[in-house]
Amino acid sequence: MGESPDQLREEIAQKREDAARKLGALEAELEAKIEQVETAYDPRRRIAARPWLSVGAALLAGFALGWLTAGDRLQSPPRQGPSSSLPTRLLAAAKRVAGTV
């Protein structure tokens, strides 16, 4: 404990510089990791790397969505006459979605 105030100030300054250097190194490492993660999970890069897989996935999603939202239209024949007008079909579809029919 026989250190002089000047020695203590110098030691504190040295520790601050050490901490600042270590913090700078950690920040640089963190920025590199963030850049690596952004690059790895960037959808534009994934699509550019495998465009046909992306097209296939979009088609599959479209078919699945169409199949799920088709309801009974796939099973019943198209109706003829005034009941097949667009407003009537829209009302029937809305009721099916709402679960009232």
Residue, then its C-alpha position, 0 to 999 in steps of 0.5 A: m500500500g506504499e504506492s504514491p498517488d501518481q503511481l495509482r493514477e498511472e496504474i488506473a490509466q493503464k487498466r483503463e487502456d487495457a479495458a478499452r483495448k479489450l472492449g474494442a476487440l470484443e466489439a470487432e468480434l461481435e460485429a463480425k459475428i453479426e455480419q456472419v449471421e446476417t449473411a447466413y440468414d439473408p433470404r435474398r442470398r438463399i434465393a439467389a443460391r437456390p432459385w429453383l428450390s425457392v420456386g418449388a417452395a412457392l408453388l407448393a405453398g400456393f397449392a397447399l393454400g389453394w387446397l386448404t381454402a377450396g372447401d367443398r368446391l372440389q367435391s360438388p359440381p358447379r351450380q347452374g341458374p341464378s343461385s350461382s351468381l357472384p354475390t350469392r357465391l361470395l355470401a356462401a363462402a363467407k358463411r362457410v368461413a365464418g362457420t355458420v353453414 
